[in-house]
Amino acid sequence: MPVIFDTLAELRGHGFDTVIDVRSPAEFAEDHVPGAISLPVLSDAQRAEVGTLYKQTSPFDARKVGAALVARNAAQHIENELFQYDGGWRPLIYCWRGGQRSGSFTSILQQIGWRADTIKGGYQTYRRLVQKALYEQPLPHKLILLDGNTGTAKTDILALLARRGVQVLDLEGLARHRGSLLGAVEGGQPAQKGFESALISALDKLDPTRPVVVEAESSKIGQLTLPPKLWHIMRTAPRIEITAPLEARAAYLTMAYADVIADPDTLASRLEPLRYFRGHKIVDGWIEQMKAGDFKGLASALMEQHYDPAYAKSRTVHDHEVLDVLRADSLDHAGQDALAAQIEARLSEI
């Protein structure tokens, strides 16, 4: 009988040995229950084939073809990924709605003798629970924003704070993006649904009675949007600001964006959209600095002519409580570590 889960906490404490997602690889890649393994009973192409048959021929013919494909793929999984398990193994299986794909696979495993079961409502149940937690229920966390102009090493300092035992929420890490026009990273961003799954998993691991440090962000990180309730808390949260000389920030950015610098064509293409905001003359100047290999000069110019004015404008929109302003003369490893120590000490007073 399908297992009913009313909360994410219940789902995370399911008690089964393995969670298996039998949806197609594309569905799994977009989002899945955390910790689930992918054992698709229909490939992406096969799922499209069955869907076309269902719409254009008949549901009966689609079910015949689908059943044959599911049985064939299930046999391969049993002979390979599942062959290691003994008779006491308990898998929990889900598909899109908790219907035919998961039901068929579960029935086969039960006939073998494994104590398999399904999630009632399948992935859609999990997705509704995520949406409820992020979009409907109040978030209980006490956030402290780590603020500072571009190049003040906020992301690296966040990682240092985590190593010191400070609670942090690394939104850029979850979004796989450095949060700026030049911030794309290799591999690209997750889907919005996948980001939200990672986000609620990270939030649920945090103690709401202790402060959580999060980097000051806009409402979007790359192409991903922060849930409104989280964004509202961030907009009103107290802040710790980091300041550093332009030269130190430029040196840090040159190091942090070494991967972007190594690909001049990509760098030039990412600068092009800024012509709309800063004009052709300024952007042409940046391109010339790039071609000359003056990357510290380029970083300085980008901050002076684009990022710093943008930050200054955004700060005039809301009046934030500033807990402390910390200055660093250098943002090398020693400078970052010193800042992390000061932030940890300041948080102990809260």
PyMOL commands that set and color helices and strands:
alter all, ss='L'
color gray80, all
select helices_A, chain A and resi 8-12+25-30+44-56+59-79+100-112+122-136+154-163+171-175+192-204+228-236+246-256+258-261+264-278+280-291+295-315+333-347
alter helices_A, ss='H'
color red, helices_A
select strands_A, chain A and resi 18-21+37-38+91-94+117-118+142-148+168-169+211-215+220-221+224-225+239-243+322-327
alter strands_A, ss='S'
color yellow, strands_A
deselect
rebuild
show_as cartoon
